[in-house]
Amino acid sequence: MSSFLRSFALVAALIFISHTAHAQTASPSDAITDRAEQAALTRQAEIYLNSITTMRARFEQANQDGSVDTGVFYLNRPGRLRFQYDAPKKDYIVADGLFVHFWDDSMKDHSNAPIGATLADFLLKKNISLKGDLEVTGIRRPQPETLVITLVQTKNREAGDLRLMFNEAPMELQKWRVTDGSGNITEVTLKDAQTGIKLDARQFIFKAPKGYETDFNNRN
């Protein structure tokens, strides 16, 4: 895995899972073990996620080193998202329907990867499913009306995990947590989320920052 993909796992939180972390099991004290209830809750989460066409929310990204980044998250399903980090950081991440693009402002560098090669693919699909390529390995209710669903890649169960936390009443995605291949944890919390809103399509097109257009065009 390239250094870019390793750093992207930390920066985007949702985007990549590396290859050595072990999926953790749910705590017996709050785990939901009844299979019928698990299936019903998984389906409820799928219906909710599929109901989202557009979203805008503030986000807080808690990093492994203790730092916290903030910004605005935009989602336009299928295929498009954007993480716009607050100043003074000028990094941003854009999924344009085919690729996920990352601009590292400190390095003045652009990299990308096909959406299908990223964990973000599940969220950006036209029809979201928590089975098939993904597998639910645990469902917890750590407190009333809070649901945590843990997912792994079906074909690589040892590759790490993605945990989605929902408020149940009403159903709302509150945060996600990714464990990468080195055991690093990055958690993103959404705040003041708005759904079903009109978003500017130009936000989901990668455009090199002013002054770097020529270099970007020459390399692409």
C-alpha positions as CSV (number, residue, x, y, z in Angstrom):
1,M,0.0,0.0,0.0
2,S,1.4,3.4,-0.9
3,S,2.2,6.1,1.6
4,F,-0.7,8.1,0.1
5,L,-3.2,5.4,0.9
6,R,-1.9,5.0,4.5
7,S,-2.2,8.7,5.1
8,F,-5.6,8.8,3.4
9,A,-6.9,6.3,5.8
10,L,-6.2,8.7,8.6
11,V,-7.3,11.9,6.8
12,A,-10.6,10.7,5.4
13,A,-11.5,8.3,8.1
14,L,-14.2,6.7,6.0
15,I,-12.1,6.1,2.9
16,F,-9.6,3.3,3.4
17,I,-9.0,0.3,5.6
18,S,-5.5,-1.2,5.6
19,H,-4.6,-4.9,6.0
20,T,-3.6,-6.1,9.4
21,A,-6.0,-4.8,12.1
22,H,-8.2,-7.4,13.8
23,A,-12.0,-6.7,14.0
24,Q,-13.0,-6.2,17.6
25,T,-16.0,-8.0,19.0
26,A,-19.0,-6.3,20.7
27,S,-19.0,-6.1,24.5
28,P,-21.3,-8.9,25.9
29,S,-23.0,-6.4,28.2
30,D,-24.6,-4.3,25.4
31,A,-24.4,-6.6,22.4
32,I,-27.6,-7.6,20.6
33,T,-27.3,-11.3,19.9
34,D,-30.8,-12.2,18.8
35,R,-30.5,-12.9,15.0
36,A,-34.0,-11.7,14.1
37,E,-33.4,-8.4,16.0
38,Q,-30.0,-8.1,14.3
39,A,-31.5,-8.6,10.9
40,A,-34.3,-6.1,11.6
41,L,-31.9,-3.4,12.9
42,T,-29.5,-3.9,9.9
43,R,-32.4,-3.5,7.5
44,Q,-33.6,-0.4,9.4
45,A,-30.1,1.1,9.0
46,E,-30.0,0.2,5.3
47,I,-33.4,1.9,4.7
48,Y,-32.3,5.0,6.5
49,L,-29.0,5.2,4.6
50,N,-30.7,4.7,1.2
51,S,-33.2,7.5,2.1
52,I,-30.3,10.0,2.0
53,T,-29.8,11.6,-1.3
54,T,-28.0,14.7,-0.2
55,M,-26.4,15.8,3.1
56,R,-24.5,18.7,4.5
57,A,-23.0,18.5,8.0
58,R,-20.3,19.9,10.2
59,F,-17.7,17.3,11.1
60,E,-15.1,16.8,13.8
61,Q,-12.4,14.4,13.0
62,A,-10.5,13.0,16.0
63,N,-7.1,11.6,15.0
64,Q,-4.9,8.9,16.5
65,D,-2.3,11.6,17.5
66,G,-4.9,13.4,19.6
67,S,-5.4,16.2,17.1
68,V,-8.9,17.3,16.0
69,D,-9.7,18.6,12.5
70,T,-13.1,20.2,11.6
71,G,-14.8,21.1,8.4
72,V,-17.9,20.5,6.3
73,F,-19.0,17.2,4.9
74,Y,-21.1,17.1,1.7
75,L,-22.8,14.0,0.3
76,N,-24.6,13.7,-3.0
77,R,-25.6,10.0,-3.7
78,P,-24.8,8.1,-5.7
79,G,-21.1,8.6,-6.2
80,R,-20.3,12.0,-4.8
81,L,-18.9,13.4,-1.5
82,R,-16.7,16.1,-0.3
83,F,-14.7,16.8,2.9
84,Q,-13.8,20.5,3.1
85,Y,-11.4,21.1,6.0
86,D,-11.6,24.4,7.9
87,A,-8.8,27.1,7.6
88,P,-6.0,27.2,8.1
89,K,-5.9,23.7,6.7
90,K,-6.7,23.7,3.0
91,D,-6.8,20.0,2.4
92,Y,-9.9,18.5,0.8
93,I,-11.3,15.3,-0.5
94,V,-13.7,14.9,-3.4
95,A,-15.5,11.9,-4.9
96,D,-16.6,12.8,-8.4
97,G,-18.6,9.7,-9.3
98,L,-15.6,7.7,-10.5
99,F,-12.6,8.6,-8.4
100,V,-11.8,9.9,-4.9
101,H,-9.4,12.8,-5.1
102,F,-7.3,14.1,-2.3
103,W,-5.5,17.5,-2.2
104,D,-2.7,17.6,0.4
105,D,-2.1,21.3,0.7
106,S,1.0,21.0,2.8
107,M,2.7,19.0,0.1
108,K,0.9,20.8,-2.8
109,D,0.1,17.3,-4.1
110,H,-2.9,15.6,-5.7
111,S,-3.6,11.9,-5.6
112,N,-6.7,9.8,-6.4
113,A,-8.1,6.2,-6.4
114,P,-11.1,4.6,-7.9
115,I,-14.2,4.8,-5.7
116,G,-14.6,1.1,-5.9
117,A,-11.2,0.6,-4.3
118,T,-12.2,2.5,-1.2
119,L,-14.5,1.8,1.7
120,A,-16.5,4.9,0.8
121,D,-17.9,2.8,-2.1
122,F,-20.6,1.3,0.1
123,L,-21.9,4.7,1.1
124,L,-21.8,6.1,-2.4
125,K,-23.6,3.2,-4.1
126,K,-27.1,3.7,-5.6
127,N,-28.4,0.9,-3.4
128,I,-26.6,0.7,-0.1
129,S,-26.3,-2.8,1.4
130,L,-24.7,-3.9,4.6
131,K,-24.2,-7.4,3.2
132,G,-22.4,-8.8,0.2
133,D,-19.1,-7.0,0.1
134,L,-19.5,-6.0,3.8
135,E,-20.5,-8.1,6.7
136,V,-22.1,-7.1,10.0
137,T,-20.0,-8.6,12.8
138,G,-21.7,-7.0,15.8
139,I,-24.6,-4.7,16.8
140,R,-24.6,-2.9,20.1
141,R,-26.8,-0.6,22.0
142,P,-24.4,1.1,24.4
143,Q,-27.1,3.4,25.7
144,P,-30.8,3.8,25.1
145,E,-31.7,4.8,21.5
146,T,-28.1,4.6,20.3
147,L,-27.1,1.9,17.9
148,V,-23.6,0.8,16.9
149,I,-23.1,-1.5,13.9
150,T,-19.7,-2.9,13.2
151,L,-18.7,-3.9,9.6
152,V,-15.8,-5.7,8.0
153,Q,-14.9,-6.6,4.5
154,T,-16.4,-10.0,3.7
155,K,-13.4,-11.2,1.7
156,N,-10.9,-9.8,4.2
157,R,-12.3,-10.0,7.6
158,E,-8.9,-9.3,9.2
159,A,-8.5,-6.0,7.4
160,G,-10.0,-3.8,10.1
161,D,-13.4,-2.5,10.9
162,L,-15.8,0.3,10.3
163,R,-18.3,1.2,13.1
164,L,-21.4,3.3,12.3
165,M,-23.2,5.0,15.2
166,F,-26.8,5.9,14.8
167,N,-29.4,7.7,16.9
168,E,-32.5,5.4,16.8
169,A,-35.3,7.9,17.5
170,P,-35.3,9.2,14.8
171,M,-32.8,7.2,12.9
172,E,-29.8,9.5,12.2
173,L,-26.1,8.8,11.5
174,Q,-24.1,10.4,14.3
175,K,-20.5,9.2,13.7
176,W,-18.3,6.6,12.2
177,R,-15.0,5.1,13.4
178,V,-12.3,3.4,11.2
179,T,-9.5,1.2,12.6
180,D,-6.6,1.0,10.1
181,G,-4.0,-1.7,9.6
182,S,-1.7,-0.3,12.2
183,G,-4.5,-0.2,14.9
184,N,-4.9,3.5,14.5
185,I,-8.4,4.8,15.1
186,T,-9.9,7.8,13.5
187,E,-13.4,9.0,14.4
188,V,-15.6,11.4,12.6
189,T,-18.6,13.0,14.3
190,L,-21.4,14.7,12.3
191,K,-23.2,17.8,13.7
192,D,-26.1,19.9,12.5
193,A,-26.8,17.5,9.6
194,Q,-29.2,18.6,6.9
195,T,-30.6,16.1,4.3
196,G,-32.6,16.4,1.2
197,I,-31.1,19.8,0.3
198,K,-29.9,21.2,-3.0
199,L,-26.1,21.1,-3.4
200,D,-23.9,22.8,-6.0
201,A,-22.7,20.1,-8.4
202,R,-19.4,22.0,-8.8
203,Q,-18.4,21.0,-5.3
204,F,-17.9,17.5,-6.5
205,I,-15.4,18.2,-9.2
206,F,-11.8,18.2,-8.3
207,K,-10.1,21.4,-9.2
208,A,-6.5,22.1,-8.4
209,P,-6.1,25.2,-6.1
210,K,-5.2,28.5,-7.8
211,G,-1.6,28.5,-8.8
212,Y,-1.3,24.8,-9.3
213,E,-3.6,24.3,-12.3
214,T,-0.8,23.9,-14.8
215,D,1.1,21.3,-12.8
216,F,-2.1,19.3,-12.2
217,N,-3.0,19.4,-15.9
218,N,0.5,18.4,-17.0
219,R,0.4,15.3,-14.6
220,N,-3.1,14.2,-15.7
